[in-house]
Amino acid sequence: CLGVSVRVLLIALVAAVSMVGCNKTRDAAASKPVAKVNAGEVSVAQLDSALKNAKFDSPEPSRQDRPQVLSRLIEQELLVQKAKEGKLDSDPQVVQALEAARREVLARAYMDKVLAAVGKPGEKELKSYYDKHPELFSERRIYSLREVLIANAPGLAARVSEKVAKIKSLEELVVWLKSEKIRYAANAVVKPAEQLPHEALGRFFAMKDGEVKVLDTPRAVVVLQRVNSRLEPIDEARARPAIEQFLGNEQRRQVSAAEIKRLKAAAKIEYLGEFAKLGSSASAPVASGKAPK
């Protein structure tokens, strides 16, 4: 029995040493330079990180992208070296910006760790969303629209709505806007359901061809006429990836908001100076999710 225990212990020790060796090998490979720039260098880890964060035409970077990204890192290294020569890394504004970037990275890393536990939406959730939104899927339409965008001002939406109720065409509205010296822009557009404002999509879906609606937004009063539409449904199989992404993003948004709320509730937050009146219960609004596209 003792012999068996010793053998097991030896095997465990060898495995542990091997693991440490593998980690050291990986670390050494990551720190290996791919380019020397004066007294500095660009490492494999820096190149891999830049490739991961860079935006390419294809979802995954190819080997053809590596020289281009490496060239940008070399240029960056040259600029960093000159900045250090000029003592810019001690400049108060630069130090403040570096600290802000560090805090942003740390905050994002913590939230990424929290969100890593969020699972994918289940089959029941996917089907339920599909069934509840025929305007986006089973009865999806392509809309031909005419729109008049009017720079918003206090009380203007009510005036425009009153005028729209009396006119027979958008041309009459344009004549009135000109007479009132109200700035506007008129367009004709063709948009599928998923490109329309999600909060107003139900109203577009219920509209009849030729009908006009007035939307009051913070920056503009939008007068929309549904000229015509054609049915182009999306079946459940085709809709699934978009629904899965939307529900996943919505779930992550909710988990993120809940975690921030939990941290605030557990923390002692004191507002000072001009912000003292806000009180410790003040919180920032959380933006809502958008419909899948």
N, C-alpha and C positions, 0 to 999 in steps of 0.2 A: 504493500500500500504506500509506504514511504517513497519507494522508487517511482511509482506512478505519479505521486504528488510532485516530486522533484522534476520529472519529465514535463508535466503540465506547466509547472512554474517556468522552466527553461523555455518552453514553446511560447508562453505569454511574453517573456522578456524579449525573445527574438522578434516576436511580432511587434512589440512596442518600439524596439530599436529600429526595426524596418520602417515603421510608420514615421518615426522622427526623421529617419534618413530620407524618406520620400518627400516629407514636408520641406526638408532642407534643400532637396534637389529641385523641387518646384520653386521655392523662394529664390534659389540661385539662378534658375532659368529665367524667372521673371525679372530679376535685376540685371541680367546680361545686357550689355549695350548693343544697340543696332546701329548707332551712329555716334561718333565722337565730334563734339563741336567746341573747338578751342580747348579750354580746360574742363568743359562740361561734357555731358553725354545724354543721349536719349535711350531709354531702356525698353525692353520687350514689354514690360508692364505698362509703360506710358503709351506705347503704340497700341496695345490691345485695348486699353481704356479709351483712347481717342477713336479707335475704330468702332467700339461699342456705342459711343455717344454721337458719332458723326451721322449725318443724314445722307442717304444714298437713294438712287432711283429704285434699286431693288431692296427687298426687306433685309437681306443679309449682305454684308460687305464681301467682296471677292478679293482674290489675290491681286487683281489689277488695281484695286483701290489703295493697297498698302503703300506704294511709293508716293502717291499724292498726299496721303495723310502724314507720312513720315516727313515729307518736304515741309508741310505746315508746322510740324513739331520742331524741326530744325530752325525754321524762321522764328518760331516762338522762343526757342532757347537762346538765339542770338539777341532778341529783344530783352529777354530776362537778364542776360549777362550785362547788357548795356545799362539796364535799369539799376542793377546792383552796383555797377561801377559809379553811377551817379548818385548812390546812396538813397535811391527812391524807395527802397524797402524800409527806410526809416521815416519817410514822410508821413505825417499824422493822418492825412487823408487816405494814403495807400494802406497804412496799418489798419485803419478803421474799415476800409473796404475788404481787406483780407479777413478780418475778424467776422465781418458780416457774412462773407462767403463760407467761412468755417462753420458758423452757427446754422446757416441754411443747409449745409451738407449734413450736419449732425441731426438736425430736426427731421430732414427728409429720410435719413437712414433709420431713425427710430420709427417713423410712421410706416416706412416700407416693411420693417420687421413686424409691426402690428398687422398690416394688411396682408402679409404673407399667409396668415392663417385663414383668410377668407376663401371659402370654397366656391366652386362653380354653381350656378343656379341649376336646380333639378328639372327633370322632365315636366313635372306638373306645373312649375312656375313658367317654363318656356311656352307650354301650350296655353296656359291661362292668359299670358300676355298677348299671344297671337289672337286668341278668340275675342279678347276685350277690345281689340283695336282693328276692326275691319277696315277703317279708313286708311290704315297704313299697309294692310296686307291683302286679305281676301277680297276687299272691294276698293283697293287702291286705284286712284285715278291720276291722270296727267291733266293738269289744268292749264287752259289758255286764259290769261288774265290781262286786264288793263289796270294800271295803277297810277294814281296821282299822289306824289309825295309832297307834303306841305310843311314847311318849317313851323314847328309848334310854337304856340304862345298862349298865355293865360286866356281861357274862355274860347279859344279858337275851335276846339273839337266840337263844342256844342253848336257854334255858328255853322260849321261845315255840315254837321249832321242835320241841322234844320234845313239847310239849303238842298242837300241831297234828297231829302224827303219830298221836295217840291219839283225837282227837275226831272226831265225825261231821258237825258243823256249826259255823259261825262263832258261832252263838248260845251254844254250849258254851264257846267261847273267851272270849266277852264275860263270861259268868258267872264263869269262872276269874279273869279280870283284875280283876273287881270284888272277888272274895274275897281277892285278893292286894293290893288297894288300889293297883293299877298304873293310871296315867293313860292314857286312850286316847280316840280319836274314831273313830266308825264312819260310813261313807258308802257310797252306791250311785252309781256314775258310769258314763257311756257315753263311750268315747274311741276315736277312730280310731287306727290303728297308729302314725302319725307323732307322736302326742302322748304316747305311752308312753315310759318311759326307754329310750334307745337301747341301752344295754348289756344290758337285760333283755328286749328285744323278741323275740329268738330263743326265749327260754323261754316267753313268752306264746304265740308262734306254735305251739310244739310242745305246749302244754297242751291237755287235753281239757276240754270244758264240765263245770263242777262241780269241777274240780281246784283245789287251793289251793297257793300258793307263799309263802315267807317271804323278804323282802328285808331285808338288814341294811345300813342307811345310817348315816352319821355322826350324824344328828339323830333318826332314828326307825327303829323296826322296823316294816316294812310287811307286813301279811298280806293277800294279794290272792287273791280267788277269781274265776276266769273263769266267770261265770254262763252266758253264751252269746255267740255271735258270728255275724256275717253277712258274707258275702263281698262286697266292693265294690272290685274291681280298678281300677287306674289304668293306662291304656295308655302306651306309650313316648312318644308325642307330648305328652300332657298332663303327664307326669312330667319331661320334658326341662328346662323352666325351673328347677324346684326342684333337680334334679341338677346342672345347670350352675352354679347359685349356690353350692350346697354344695361342689362340687369346686373351684370358683374360690376360695372362702373358705379351704378346706383348703390349697390350694396357696399362697395368700398367707400363711397362718399358718406354713407350713413355710419359705417364703422368708424371712419375718421372723425366725423362730427361727434359721435358718442365718446370717443377717446379724449378729444379736446375738452368736452364738457366734464368728463370724469376728472381729468387732471386739474381743471379750474376749480371744481368743487372741493378737491382735496388740498388745494394750495391756499396759502395765505397771500392774497394780492391786495396791495394798498396803493391807491392812486394818489399822486402828490401834485402840488402846485396847482396849475390851472385845470388839471384833470381830476382834482379831488372830488368834485361834484358828481363824477361818473359813478362812484361807488364800486365796491368790490364785486357786485353782481353783474356789472356790464359785460356784454358779450357781443362779438361781431356776428352779423348775419351769415348764414351758410347758403351758398348758391344752390339752386335746385338743378337736377340733372336734365338733360335734353333727350329728346326722342331718338331712337336708333335711326341711322341713315344707311 
